[in-house]
Amino acid sequence: MQIDCSIIGLPNVGKSTLFSLLTHVSAKVANFPFCTIQPNISIVYIPDLRICQLTDIFPSHKTVHGTMRFIDVAGLIKGAAQGHGMGIQVLNHIRVTKVLCHVVRCFDNNQIIHVFNDIDPCRDVSVVNTELILFDIFQCEQSICALQKKRKIIDVSNKQQLFLLKKCLECLYNGVFLRKIQFSNIERINIERFNFLTIKPIIYIANIDEKSVINNIYLNRLHALASNEQAPLVSCCAMLPLLKNKNNGTRVTMERKESVLHDINNTIFSVLNLCTFFTINLNVTRAWICVIGTTALEAAKMVHSDFKKGFIRARVIKFNDFILYNGELGVKRGGKIYYEGKDYRVEDGDILKFLFKT
């Protein structure tokens, strides 16, 4: 499963700096708006110590971690949804991603330009969120027009979609994010095809400096806003110098990356309702990312399409049992191997092997 995450926000708030920190890919950074023109894109390994513990006990020839793709786009400004700045390009780029990581500046520094010349996290968030709503309104209106042209064709599906889009449009006109709306399961499946921005989960990332880690008034304001929206908030010091000194600079940079990536990764897993299962054999130990509630049959298809076609059952070993009994042989002796049918709901940490007929 590919996890695509957009890094968005106003210009010059530290988006590309955060991107470089997370990915170790050098993105152009400058002290002026719209430094980023084309999106910076990079895939990073998802930090999960469990896969290292598995390979310590059962060394495969190859280890494959779960991955996450980060997309760093140009800053959004007021009027972006109407084409100001690089707004339309940026908004179209982030439509295909699953989650929005909204970077908000929460520190004072007269040497770093702010597009409004002062620091106000709540205002900055409001500017960006308004553009997301306006862009969704435009997309929704366009989709409604396209469906209304098909009125002469009697199609129940079209009528249902038209009703759903009008419901969305009314909410958007009232400034309500679509993710706040209680859609039925069928409605949510139908609405996902339109890639509306305000239905995507959002994570606020407070960019602070090392001088304002404690008693940061801007961070407190952003925390209150995020709590009111019931949105998660992660704080990080993306602006810290990359090298502390000649002796331990690399180590410090790696520790910062792992810490920030770990926090953001955990938050993304939470908002997207994800978990991890593993497969192990002599050739490869691999982590697989899936939605919580995925069935054994669906997991089998993720690993190989033939596993689903000839599915018999799934052999399940719990991660903690694998570690406690020091591998597969110990688990077998301890009677901790389970066999489940196609409707079994995969749990986080499950080590799966699929039995199938050819």
N, C-alpha and C positions, 0 to 999 in steps of 0.2 A: 504494500500500500504506500503510495507516494504522498508525503505530507508537504504541501506547499504553503509557505508562510510569507506574506508581504510585510516589509518594514516601511511604514508610512509615517507621515507627520508633516509639519510645516518645514519650509526650507531651513537648512542650517541649524538643526537642533541636535545633530549627532547620529543621524540614521546610518550614514556610510561608515562612521567611526565604529558604531556598534556592529555593523555588518562585517567589517574587517576583523574586529575582535572575535566574533563568533566563528568566522570561517577561515581566518588566517589568509584570506585573499585580499591583496592590497587594492582598496577602492580609492579613487581620487577624492581627496578631502581638501576643501579650501574655505576661507573665511568670507564667503559671499553666497547669496542664494543661487539655486539651480546649478550647482557644481556638477551634480549627477544629471546626465542627459539620457543616455541609454541605461536601462536597468543593469545593475550588478547582480549576477546570479551565481550561486555556489551551493553544492551539496555537501553536507557535513554528517559525520557519524553521530548517531544518538548515543550519548554516554549511558552505558548500562553495565555495571560491574558484574552482573550475573553471568554474562556470556564469557567473561574472563574466568570466572569460577568454574564454569562448565568445562572449558578447554583445559584447565589445570587438572581436572579429573579424567577427562576423556579427550586427549589431544587429537584433533582432526588435522588434516593437511591444510585446511583453509578455514578461516573464520569470517563470517559475513555479518556485520552489524546492521541494525536498522538505520535508515537515513532520513534526513530532513532537508528540504530545499528552501533556502532563503532568497528572497528577491528584494533588493534594495532599489527603490524607485525615487524619482525626483520629488521634491517637496510640493505639497498642495497649498495653494493660496486661495484667498477669497475670490470667487468667480471661476474656480477651476472647472466646475461642471458645465459652465458656459463657454469653456475653451480658453480661459485666461491662463497665462503661463504655459505649462505643458500638461494642463489638467486632463484633457480627454485621453491623451496617450497613457498617462499614469493610471487613470481610473479603469481603462480597458485592460491594462496589464494586470491589475490586481483582481479583476473579475474571476480569473481562473484559479485563484488560490483558495485555500480552505479556511485560513484564519488571518486576521489583521493584527500585526504588532505595531501599535501606535506609540511612537517615541515622542515624549514630551519633555521639554527643557525645564529643569527645576534647579537652576543655579544661576548666580550672578557672575558675570565676567564682562567688563566693559570692552575687552579686547576681542570678544567674539560677537559678531553682529547678530541682532535679532530683527526679524522683518518688521516688528512693531516697536522696536527700540525700548521695550521694557518686558519684564517677565511676568506673565499671568497665565499659569497652566490651564485654568478653567476657560479663559477666553480662547486660548490656542486650540484646546480640544473642541470647543464649540464651532470654531471656524472649519476645522477639518470634518467634523461630523455633519455639519450643515451641507457641505459639498457632497458627502456620501449620499445623503438623503435626496438632494436635488438631482444627482445623477441617476438614482434609482427611480425617481419620479419620471424622468425623461425616458428611461428604458421601459418603464411600466406603461406609459402612455403610448409609446411606439408599438409595444406588443399588443395592447388593446386595439389599436387601429388596424393592425394586421389581421387580428382575429375577426373584427367586425366586418372586414371585407369578404369574409367567408360565410356571412350570414345566410346566403342563399343555399348553402350546403348544410343539410341537416346533419349535424354531428354532435352527439351528446358530449363527447370529450372536449370539443371546442367550447361548448356552452359552459361546461364546468370550469375550464381554464379562464374563460372570460369573467365568470362570477368571482373566481379566486383573485384574478388580477385587479378587479374593481375594489375588492376588499382590501388588497394591499395598497392600492392607490389612495384610498380614503385615509388609511393609517399614515401613509407618508405625507399626505397633505397636512395632517395634524402634527407632523414632526415626530412621529413614533417610529422607532427602529423596528424592522420586521422581525428581528430576533426576539422582540418582546411579545409578539403575538402568539397565542396558543393555537397553533394549527393542528389539525388531525394528522395522523400518519400519512394518509393518502394525499392530503393537501401539501404536506411538507415535501413529499416525493415529487409532486407535480411542480412545486414552486422552485425546487432546486435547479431545474433545467434552465431557468432564466438568469442564474448567477447574479442575483441582486447582492449588492455590497452590504446593506444593512441587516441582512439575515445571517451574515457570517459572524462568528464569535470574534470579539475584540479583546486584546490584552493591552493594557496601558503599561508602557515601560518608562519609568521616571529616570531621566538622565540627570544624575546629580554629580557634584564634584567632591573631592576628598575633604574639602573644608566644610561641607554641609551635610555630612552623613547623619549627624545628630541635630535635632531641633531645626529641621529644615521646614520653614513655613510654606514653601511652595509644594513640597512633598505632602505636607499635611492637607493642603487644599485639594491636591489631586487625589489623595486617598479618600477624602470625603466625597468627591465627585464619583470616583470609581465604585465606592460603596453604594451610593444612591442608584447607580446604574446596574448594580450587581455584576460588575465586571472585575476581573482579577487585575492586580497591580503588581508589577515587579520593578524593583529599583536596582540600578547599577551605575557604576562609575565608569562610563564608557570613555570619558575624557581624561582618565588618568594617563600619565606618560607610559609608553609601552615598555621602556627600560628604566628600572629603578637605579641600577648601577651595572658596571661591567661584569661583575661576578655572578649575580643572581637574576639578571634582567629577564632571561629566557624563562626561568622557572616561574617568576612572578607573573609573566604574561600568560603562561599556560594555566597557572592556577586561576587567574582572573577569567580566562576563557571557559575553563571547565565549570567554574562556579556559576557564571552567568548563563552558560548554555544549559547547565543542569536545571537551574530555576525556570528558565524559559521553556525548556523541554517538558518539565513536569506540569507546567501550567497549560501548555498546548495539549498534552495528553488528557488533562482534566476537562478542558472546554470542548474537545473533540470526542470525549468519551472513548479513549483508546486503551488498549492493553497490548502486551507482548507475549507471544508463545515461541517456543524454540523447537528446532529439529536438529538431531544429532546423528551423524554417521562417520565412518572413517574418512570420507572425503571432505565433508564440510559441517561445521556447526554454525547454525544460522538463526538470527532473530527475525521474527515476522511480526509486523504491526497490523493489528486488526481492531475493529470496533467492538467494544464490550457487548456481549450477546451473540457474537458470531458463532454459528453452529460448526460442529466437526466437519460436516459436509462442505460448508463454505470454506473452511480453513484448508481442507484437502484440495479444493480447486485452486487456492492461492499457491500451494506448493507445486502442484502439477495437475493439469486437466485430466489426465488418465486416472488419478487417484479418486476424483469425483465420479467418473464414469463407472469405475469398478469397485466403488467403496463397499467394504465389508464392515469394518469397525475401526475405531481409533484406539491405539494403546496410549494410555495417559500415565505419565509420571509427574508428580508434583515437584517443583524445583527444590523446596526445602527437604523433601525426602531424598532427592538425588544427592544433595550435599551431605545430609546427615548420615546416609548409608554409604557414602563414598563411591557412588556410581551405580550403574545398572545392575551389576551382579548382586551388590548389597541390597538394593531396593527389592530385587526379586526374592532374595532370601527373607527379607523382612515382610513380604506379602503386601508391598505397597505399589504394585502395578495394577492399574485398572483398565478395563476394556469398556468402551462406550459406543453407543450407536450414533447415527447421523444427526440426531437432534440434540446431542450433548452441547451445552454452551461452554465454549472455551474460556478458561480462567487465566488471569495474568500469571505468567511463570510456568504454565503447563509445558511439559516436554512431550511432544506428540510424535507418534509413528503411525502411519496409515496402512492398514492391511487392505489389500484390494485384489480383485481378480482381473486378469488380462483378457 
